[in-house]
């Protein structure tokens, strides 16, 4: 499960809290706790943090996804990862 899906599930549960069984609520809360426990943040300078947040909002990409894209592209550009091959014959929607 992704952070986004956990967040949506929590929001949905909050909207229908009266209709949820205790067991379902426990499962959702345990998943959220596990996700939070496994989050390891990387401290960034305020200017870098602001730039990432602005780009993420502008491109409508989650901050974590944006960081993965930027890091992967940097690693490929600097030959730390093999460059992904793009099939010129295939159609894409323009997303990474």
C-alpha distances in whole Angstrom, upper triangle without the diagonal:
4,7,8,6,7,10,11,10,13,15,15,16,19,20,21,21,24,23,20,21,21,19,16,16,16,13,11,13,12,9,10,13,11,9,12,14,12,13,16,18,21,24,26,29,29,30,28,25,27,27,23,23,25,24,21,22,25,23,20,17,15,17,14,14,18,18,17,19,22,22,21,24,26,26,27,30,31,31,28,26,27,27,25,28,28,29,32,32,29,28,25,24,24,21,20
4,5,5,6,9,10,11,12,14,15,16,18,20,21,22,25,24,22,23,23,21,18,18,18,15,13,14,14,10,10,13,11,8,11,14,12,12,14,16,18,21,22,26,26,27,24,21,23,23,20,19,22,21,17,19,21,19,16,14,11,13,11,11,14,15,14,16,19,19,19,22,24,24,25,27,29,29,26,24,26,26,24,26,26,28,31,31,28,27,24,22,22,18,17
4,5,5,6,9,10,10,12,14,15,16,18,20,20,24,24,21,23,22,21,18,17,17,15,12,13,13,10,8,11,11,7,9,12,11,10,13,14,17,19,20,23,23,24,22,19,21,21,18,17,20,19,15,17,20,18,15,13,10,11,9,11,14,14,14,17,19,19,20,22,24,24,26,28,29,30,28,26,28,28,26,29,28,31,33,34,30,29,26,24,24,20,19
4,5,5,6,9,10,11,12,14,15,17,19,19,23,22,20,22,23,22,18,18,19,16,13,14,16,12,11,14,14,11,12,16,15,13,16,16,19,21,22,25,24,25,23,20,21,21,18,16,18,18,14,15,18,16,13,11,9,11,10,11,14,15,15,17,19,20,21,23,25,26,27,29,30,31,29,27,29,28,26,29,28,30,32,32,29,27,24,22,22,18,18
4,5,5,6,9,10,10,12,14,15,17,18,21,20,18,20,20,19,15,15,16,14,11,13,14,11,10,14,13,11,13,16,15,15,18,19,22,24,25,28,28,29,26,23,24,25,21,20,22,22,18,18,21,19,16,14,12,15,14,14,17,18,18,20,22,23,23,25,28,28,29,31,33,33,31,29,30,30,27,30,29,31,33,33,29,28,25,23,23,20,20
4,5,5,6,9,10,10,12,14,15,16,19,19,16,18,17,16,13,12,13,11,8,9,10,7,6,10,10,8,10,13,13,13,17,18,21,23,25,28,27,29,26,23,25,26,22,20,23,23,19,20,23,22,18,17,14,16,14,15,19,19,19,21,24,24,25,27,29,29,31,33,34,35,32,30,32,32,30,32,32,34,36,36,33,31,28,26,26,23,23
4,5,5,6,9,10,11,12,14,15,19,18,16,19,19,18,15,13,15,14,10,11,13,10,8,11,13,10,11,15,15,14,17,18,21,23,24,26,25,27,25,22,22,24,21,18,21,21,17,17,21,20,17,15,13,14,14,15,18,19,20,22,24,24,25,28,29,30,31,33,35,36,33,32,34,33,31,34,33,35,37,37,34,32,29,26,26,23,23
4,5,5,6,9,10,11,12,14,17,17,15,18,18,18,15,14,16,14,11,12,15,12,11,15,16,13,15,18,18,18,21,21,24,26,27,29,28,29,27,24,25,26,22,20,22,22,19,18,21,20,16,16,14,16,16,17,20,21,21,23,25,26,27,29,31,32,33,35,37,37,35,33,35,34,32,34,33,34,36,36,33,31,27,25,26,22,23
4,5,5,6,9,10,11,12,15,14,12,14,15,14,11,10,12,11,7,10,12,10,9,13,14,13,14,17,18,18,22,22,26,28,29,32,31,32,30,27,28,29,26,23,26,26,22,22,25,24,20,19,17,19,19,19,22,24,23,25,28,29,29,31,33,34,35,37,39,39,37,35,36,36,34,36,35,36,38,38,35,33,30,28,28,25,25
4,5,5,6,9,10,10,14,14,12,14,14,14,11,9,11,11,7,8,11,10,8,11,13,12,13,16,17,17,21,21,25,26,28,30,29,31,29,26,27,28,25,23,25,26,22,22,25,25,21,20,18,19,19,20,23,24,24,27,29,29,30,33,34,35,36,38,40,40,38,36,38,38,36,38,37,39,41,41,38,36,33,30,31,27,28
4,5,5,6,9,10,13,14,13,16,16,17,14,12,14,14,11,11,15,14,12,15,17,15,16,19,20,20,23,23,26,28,28,31,29,31,29,26,26,28,25,22,24,25,21,20,24,23,20,20,17,19,20,21,23,25,25,27,29,30,31,33,35,36,37,39,41,42,39,38,39,39,37,39,38,39,41,41,38,35,32,29,30,27,28
4,5,5,6,8,12,11,10,13,15,15,12,11,14,14,10,12,15,14,13,17,18,17,18,21,22,22,26,26,29,31,32,34,33,34,33,29,29,31,28,25,27,28,24,23,26,25,21,22,20,22,22,23,25,27,27,29,31,32,33,35,37,38,39,41,43,43,41,39,41,40,37,39,38,40,41,41,37,35,32,30,31,28,29
4,5,5,5,9,9,7,10,11,12,9,7,11,11,8,10,13,13,12,15,17,17,17,20,22,22,26,26,30,31,33,35,34,36,34,31,31,33,30,27,29,30,27,26,29,28,25,24,22,24,24,25,28,29,29,31,33,34,35,37,39,39,41,43,44,45,43,41,42,42,40,42,41,42,44,44,40,38,35,33,34,31,31
4,5,5,9,10,9,12,13,15,12,10,13,14,11,11,15,15,13,16,19,18,18,21,23,23,26,26,30,31,32,34,33,35,33,30,30,32,29,26,29,30,26,25,28,28,25,25,22,24,24,26,28,29,30,32,34,35,36,38,40,40,42,44,45,46,44,42,44,43,41,44,43,44,46,46,42,40,37,34,35,32,33
4,6,8,9,10,13,15,17,14,12,16,16,14,15,18,18,16,19,22,21,21,24,26,25,29,29,32,33,34,36,34,36,35,32,31,33,31,28,29,30,27,25,28,28,25,25,23,25,26,27,29,31,32,33,35,36,37,39,41,42,43,45,47,48,46,44,45,44,42,44,43,44,46,46,42,39,37,34,35,32,33
4,5,5,7,10,12,14,12,10,14,15,13,14,18,18,17,20,22,22,23,25,27,27,31,31,35,36,37,39,38,39,38,35,35,36,34,31,33,34,30,29,32,31,28,28,26,28,28,29,32,33,34,35,38,39,39,41,43,44,45,47,49,50,48,46,47,46,44,46,44,46,47,47,43,41,38,36,37,34,35
4,5,5,8,10,12,10,8,12,13,12,12,16,17,16,18,21,21,21,24,26,26,30,30,34,35,37,39,37,39,38,35,35,37,34,31,34,35,31,30,33,33,29,29,27,29,29,30,33,34,34,36,38,39,40,42,44,45,46,48,50,50,48,46,48,47,45,47,46,47,49,49,45,43,40,38,39,36,37
4,6,8,10,13,12,10,14,16,15,15,19,20,19,21,24,24,25,27,29,30,33,34,38,39,40,43,41,43,42,38,39,41,38,35,37,38,35,33,37,36,33,33,31,33,33,34,36,38,38,40,42,43,44,46,48,48,50,52,53,54,52,50,51,51,48,50,49,51,52,52,48,46,43,41,42,39,40
4,7,10,12,10,10,14,15,14,16,19,19,19,22,24,24,25,28,29,30,34,35,38,40,41,44,42,44,43,39,40,41,39,36,38,38,35,34,37,36,32,32,30,33,32,33,36,38,37,39,42,43,43,45,47,48,49,51,53,53,51,49,50,49,47,49,48,49,50,50,46,44,42,39,41,38,39
4,6,8,6,6,10,11,11,12,15,16,16,18,20,21,22,24,26,27,31,32,36,37,39,42,41,43,41,38,38,40,37,34,37,37,34,33,36,35,31,31,29,31,30,31,34,35,35,37,40,40,41,43,45,45,46,49,50,51,48,46,47,47,45,47,46,47,49,49,45,43,40,38,40,37,37
4,5,5,6,9,10,11,12,14,16,17,18,20,22,23,24,26,28,31,33,37,39,41,43,42,45,43,39,41,42,39,37,39,40,36,36,39,38,34,33,31,33,32,33,36,37,37,39,41,42,42,45,46,46,48,50,52,52,49,47,48,48,46,48,47,48,51,50,47,45,42,40,42,39,39
4,6,5,6,9,10,10,12,14,15,16,18,20,21,22,24,26,30,31,35,37,39,42,41,44,42,39,40,42,39,36,39,40,36,36,39,38,35,34,31,32,31,33,36,36,36,39,41,41,41,44,46,46,47,50,51,51,48,46,48,48,46,48,48,49,52,52,48,46,44,42,43,40,40
4,5,5,6,9,10,11,12,14,15,16,18,20,21,23,25,28,31,34,36,39,42,41,44,42,38,40,41,38,36,39,39,36,36,39,38,34,33,30,32,30,31,35,35,35,37,40,39,40,43,44,44,45,48,49,49,46,44,46,46,44,46,46,47,50,49,46,44,42,40,41,38,38
4,5,5,6,9,10,11,13,14,16,17,19,20,21,23,27,29,32,35,37,40,39,41,39,36,37,39,35,33,36,36,32,32,36,34,31,30,27,29,28,29,32,33,32,34,37,37,37,40,42,41,43,45,47,47,44,42,43,43,41,43,43,44,46,46,42,41,38,37,38,35,35
4,5,5,6,9,10,11,12,14,15,16,18,20,21,25,27,31,32,34,37,37,39,37,34,35,37,33,31,34,35,31,31,34,33,30,29,26,27,26,28,31,31,31,34,36,36,36,39,41,41,42,45,46,46,43,42,43,43,41,44,43,45,47,47,43,42,39,37,38,35,35
4,5,5,6,9,10,10,12,14,15,16,18,20,24,26,30,32,34,37,37,39,37,34,35,37,34,32,35,36,32,32,36,35,31,30,27,28,26,28,31,31,31,34,36,35,36,39,41,40,42,45,45,45,42,41,43,43,41,44,44,45,48,48,44,43,40,39,39,36,35
4,6,5,6,9,10,11,12,14,15,17,19,22,25,28,31,33,36,36,38,36,33,34,36,32,31,34,34,30,31,34,33,29,28,25,26,24,26,29,29,28,31,34,33,33,37,38,37,39,42,43,43,40,38,40,40,38,40,40,42,44,45,41,40,37,36,36,33,32
4,6,5,6,9,10,11,12,14,16,17,21,23,26,28,30,33,33,35,33,30,31,33,29,27,30,31,27,27,30,29,26,24,22,23,22,23,26,27,26,29,31,31,31,34,36,36,37,40,41,41,38,36,38,38,36,39,39,40,43,43,39,38,35,33,34,30,30
4,5,5,6,9,10,10,12,14,16,19,21,25,27,29,32,31,34,32,29,30,32,29,27,30,31,27,27,31,30,27,25,22,23,22,24,27,27,26,29,31,31,32,35,36,36,38,40,41,41,39,37,39,39,38,40,40,42,45,45,42,40,37,35,36,32,31
4,5,5,6,9,10,10,12,14,18,20,24,26,29,32,32,34,32,29,31,33,30,28,31,32,28,29,32,31,28,26,23,24,22,24,27,26,26,29,31,30,31,34,35,35,37,39,40,40,37,36,38,38,37,39,40,42,44,45,41,40,37,36,36,32,31
4,5,5,6,9,10,11,13,16,19,22,25,27,30,30,32,30,27,29,30,27,26,29,29,25,26,30,28,25,23,20,21,19,20,24,23,23,26,28,27,28,31,32,32,33,36,37,37,34,32,34,35,33,36,36,38,40,41,37,36,33,32,32,29,28
4,5,5,6,9,10,11,15,16,20,22,24,27,27,30,27,24,26,28,24,23,26,26,23,24,27,26,23,21,18,18,17,19,22,22,21,24,26,26,27,30,31,31,33,35,36,36,34,32,34,35,33,36,36,38,41,41,38,37,33,32,32,28,27
4,5,5,6,9,10,13,16,19,21,24,27,27,30,28,25,27,29,26,24,28,28,25,26,29,29,26,24,20,20,18,21,24,23,23,26,28,27,28,31,32,32,34,36,37,37,34,33,35,36,35,38,38,40,43,44,41,40,36,35,35,31,30
4,5,5,6,9,12,15,19,21,24,27,28,30,28,25,27,29,25,25,28,28,25,26,30,29,26,23,20,20,17,20,23,22,21,24,26,25,26,29,30,29,31,34,34,35,31,30,33,33,32,35,36,38,41,42,39,38,35,33,33,29,28
4,5,5,6,10,13,16,19,21,25,25,27,25,22,24,25,22,21,25,24,21,23,26,25,22,20,16,16,14,16,19,18,18,21,23,22,23,26,27,26,29,31,32,32,29,28,30,31,29,32,33,35,38,39,36,35,31,30,30,26,24
4,5,5,9,11,14,16,19,22,23,25,23,20,22,24,21,20,24,24,21,22,26,25,23,20,16,16,14,17,19,18,18,22,23,22,24,27,27,27,30,32,32,33,30,29,32,32,31,35,35,38,40,41,38,37,34,32,31,28,26
4,6,8,11,15,17,20,23,24,27,25,22,25,26,23,23,26,27,24,25,29,28,26,23,19,18,16,19,21,20,20,23,25,23,25,28,28,27,30,32,32,33,30,29,32,33,32,36,36,39,42,43,40,39,36,35,34,30,28
4,6,10,13,16,19,22,23,26,23,21,24,25,22,21,25,25,22,24,27,26,24,21,18,17,14,16,19,17,17,20,22,20,21,25,25,24,27,29,29,29,26,25,28,29,29,32,33,36,38,40,37,36,33,32,31,27,25
4,6,10,13,15,19,20,22,19,17,20,21,18,18,22,22,19,21,24,23,22,19,15,13,11,14,16,14,14,18,19,18,19,22,23,22,25,27,27,28,25,24,27,28,28,31,32,35,37,39,36,35,32,30,29,26,23
4,7,10,13,16,18,20,18,16,19,20,17,18,21,21,19,22,25,24,23,20,16,14,11,15,16,13,14,18,18,16,18,21,21,20,23,25,25,26,23,23,26,27,27,31,32,35,37,39,37,36,33,32,30,26,24
4,6,9,13,14,16,14,12,15,17,14,15,18,19,17,19,22,22,21,18,15,12,10,14,14,12,13,17,16,15,17,20,19,20,23,24,24,25,23,23,26,27,27,31,32,35,37,39,36,36,32,31,29,25,23
4,6,10,12,14,11,10,14,15,13,14,18,18,17,19,22,21,21,18,16,12,11,14,14,11,13,16,14,13,16,18,17,17,21,22,21,23,20,21,25,25,26,30,31,34,36,39,36,36,32,31,29,25,23
4,7,9,12,10,9,13,14,13,14,17,18,17,20,22,22,22,20,17,14,13,17,16,13,15,18,16,15,19,20,19,20,23,24,23,25,23,24,27,28,29,32,33,37,39,41,39,38,34,33,31,28,25
4,6,8,6,6,9,11,10,12,14,15,15,18,20,20,21,19,17,13,13,16,14,12,15,17,14,14,18,19,17,19,22,22,21,24,22,23,27,27,28,31,32,36,37,40,38,37,33,32,29,26,24
4,6,5,6,9,10,11,12,14,16,16,18,20,21,22,20,19,15,16,19,17,14,18,19,16,16,20,21,19,21,24,23,23,26,24,26,29,29,30,33,34,38,39,42,40,38,35,33,30,28,26
4,5,5,6,9,10,10,12,14,15,16,18,20,21,20,18,15,16,19,17,15,19,20,18,18,22,22,21,23,26,25,25,28,27,28,31,31,32,35,35,39,40,42,40,39,35,33,30,28,27
4,5,5,6,9,10,11,12,14,15,16,18,20,19,18,15,17,19,16,15,19,19,16,17,21,21,19,22,24,23,24,27,26,27,30,29,30,33,33,37,37,40,38,37,33,31,28,26,25
4,5,5,6,9,10,11,12,14,15,16,18,16,16,12,14,16,13,11,15,15,13,14,17,17,16,18,21,20,20,24,23,24,26,26,27,30,30,34,34,37,35,34,30,29,26,23,22
4,6,5,6,9,10,11,12,14,15,16,15,13,10,12,14,12,11,14,15,13,15,18,18,18,20,23,22,23,26,24,25,28,27,28,31,31,34,35,38,35,34,30,28,26,23,22
4,6,5,6,9,10,11,12,14,15,15,14,11,14,16,13,13,17,17,15,17,20,20,19,22,24,24,25,28,27,27,30,29,29,32,32,35,36,38,36,34,30,28,25,23,22
4,5,5,6,8,10,10,12,14,13,13,11,13,14,11,11,15,15,12,15,18,17,17,20,22,21,22,25,24,25,27,26,26,29,29,32,32,35,33,31,27,25,22,20,20
4,5,5,6,9,10,10,12,10,10,7,10,11,8,8,12,12,10,12,15,15,15,18,20,19,21,23,22,22,25,23,24,27,26,30,30,33,31,29,25,23,20,18,17
4,6,5,6,9,10,10,10,9,6,10,11,9,10,14,14,13,15,18,18,18,21,23,23,24,27,26,26,28,26,26,29,29,32,32,34,32,30,26,24,21,19,18
4,5,5,6,9,10,10,11,9,13,14,11,12,16,15,14,17,19,19,19,22,24,23,25,28,27,27,29,27,27,29,28,31,32,34,31,29,26,23,20,19,19
4,5,5,6,8,8,10,8,12,11,8,10,13,12,11,14,16,16,16,20,21,20,22,25,24,24,26,23,23,26,25,28,28,30,28,26,22,20,17,15,15
4,6,5,6,5,6,5,9,9,6,9,12,11,11,14,16,16,17,20,21,21,23,25,25,24,25,23,23,25,24,27,28,30,27,25,21,19,16,14,14
4,6,5,7,8,8,12,12,10,13,15,15,15,18,20,19,21,24,24,25,27,29,28,27,29,27,26,28,27,30,30,32,29,26,23,20,18,16,16
4,6,8,10,11,14,13,11,14,16,15,15,18,20,19,20,23,24,24,26,29,28,27,29,26,25,27,26,28,28,30,27,25,21,18,16,14,16
4,5,9,10,13,11,9,13,14,12,13,16,17,16,19,21,21,21,24,26,26,25,26,23,22,24,22,24,24,26,24,21,17,15,12,11,12
4,7,9,12,10,10,13,14,13,15,18,19,18,21,23,23,24,27,28,28,26,27,25,23,25,23,26,26,27,25,22,18,15,14,11,13
4,6,8,6,6,10,11,10,12,15,15,16,18,20,20,21,24,25,24,23,24,22,21,23,22,24,25,26,23,21,17,15,13,10,11
4,6,5,6,9,10,11,12,14,15,16,18,20,21,22,24,26,24,23,25,23,22,24,24,26,27,29,26,24,20,18,17,13,13
4,5,5,6,9,10,11,12,14,15,16,18,20,21,22,24,23,22,24,23,22,25,25,28,29,31,28,26,23,21,19,15,14
4,5,5,6,9,10,11,12,14,15,16,18,20,21,22,20,19,22,21,20,23,24,27,28,30,27,26,22,21,19,16,14
4,5,5,6,9,10,10,12,14,15,16,18,20,21,19,18,20,18,17,20,20,23,25,26,24,22,19,17,15,12,10
4,5,5,6,8,10,11,12,14,15,16,18,20,19,18,19,18,17,20,20,23,24,27,24,23,19,17,15,12,10
4,5,5,6,8,10,10,12,14,15,16,18,17,16,18,18,18,21,21,25,26,29,26,25,22,21,18,15,13
4,6,5,6,8,10,10,12,14,15,16,15,13,15,15,15,18,19,22,24,26,24,23,20,19,17,14,11
4,6,5,6,9,10,11,12,14,15,14,13,14,13,13,16,16,19,21,23,21,20,17,16,14,11,8
4,6,5,6,9,10,10,12,14,13,13,15,14,14,17,18,21,23,25,24,23,20,19,16,14,11
4,5,5,6,9,10,11,12,11,10,13,13,14,17,19,22,24,27,25,25,22,22,19,16,13
4,5,5,6,9,10,11,9,8,10,9,10,14,15,19,21,24,22,22,19,20,17,14,11
4,5,5,6,8,10,10,9,10,9,10,13,14,18,19,22,21,21,18,19,16,14,11
4,5,5,6,9,8,9,11,10,13,16,17,21,22,26,25,25,22,22,19,17,14
4,6,5,6,5,5,8,9,11,15,17,21,22,26,25,25,23,24,21,19,15
4,5,5,6,5,6,5,8,11,14,17,19,22,22,22,20,22,19,17,14
4,6,8,8,9,8,11,13,15,19,20,23,23,24,22,23,20,19,15
4,6,8,10,10,13,16,18,22,23,27,26,27,25,26,23,22,19
4,5,6,8,11,14,17,20,22,25,25,26,25,26,24,22,19
4,7,9,12,15,18,22,24,27,26,28,26,27,24,23,19
4,6,9,12,15,18,21,24,23,24,22,24,22,20,16
4,6,9,12,15,18,21,20,22,21,23,21,19,16
4,6,9,13,15,18,17,19,18,20,17,16,13
4,6,10,12,15,14,16,14,17,15,14,11
4,6,9,12,12,14,13,16,15,15,12
4,6,9,8,10,10,13,12,12,11
4,5,6,9,10,13,13,14,14
4,6,8,10,13,13,15,15
4,7,10,13,14,16,17
4,7,10,11,13,14
4,7,9,11,13
4,5,7,9
4,6,9
4,7
4
